[in-house]
Amino acid sequence: MTHRDYNRLLTRIGQLERTVRRPDSVEGLELYTLKAAAIAVAEGYAKPSDIRMPERL
């Protein structure tokens, strides 16, 4: 993941936060997974290059 991909990740998180209504839906699970990845990068536990992103973002 590049820094550009990381920005796409944050954008996708924002989109999901506005649209997810049920936390147990596929989109809800995607939201929580992406949030965990973003937190890991933000807190220094992972580098953006450590995270693999699906191409559909």
C-alpha positions in Angstrom: 0.0 0.0 0.0 1.3 3.4 -0.9 0.5 6.7 0.8 -2.0 7.3 -2.0 -3.6 4.0 -1.3 -3.8 5.0 2.4 -5.7 8.1 1.4 -8.1 5.9 -0.6 -8.5 3.8 2.5 -9.5 6.8 4.6 -11.9 7.9 1.9 -13.5 4.5 1.7 -13.9 4.4 5.5 -15.7 7.8 5.3 -18.0 6.5 2.6 -18.8 3.4 4.6 -19.4 5.4 7.8 -22.1 7.3 6.0 -23.8 4.3 4.5 -23.5 1.4 6.9 -26.7 0.8 8.8 -26.1 -2.7 10.2 -22.8 -3.5 11.8 -23.2 -7.2 11.0 -23.5 -6.6 7.2 -20.7 -7.2 4.8 -20.1 -3.5 4.5 -20.1 -3.2 8.3 -17.4 -5.9 8.6 -15.4 -4.2 5.8 -15.7 -0.9 7.7 -14.3 -2.3 10.9 -11.5 -4.2 9.1 -10.4 -1.0 7.2 -10.6 1.0 10.4 -8.3 -1.5 12.2 -5.8 -1.2 9.3 -5.9 2.6 9.4 -5.4 2.6 13.2 -2.5 0.2 12.9 -0.8 2.6 10.5 -1.6 5.7 12.4 -0.2 4.3 15.7 2.9 3.0 14.1 2.2 -0.7 14.4 2.3 -1.1 10.6 3.5 0.9 7.6 1.2 1.6 4.7 3.3 -0.8 2.7 2.5 -3.6 5.1 -1.3 -3.5 4.3 -2.7 -5.2 1.3 -5.7 -3.4 -0.2 -8.3 -5.0 -2.5 -8.3 -3.5 -6.0 -11.9 -2.5 -5.8 -11.2 0.5 -3.6 
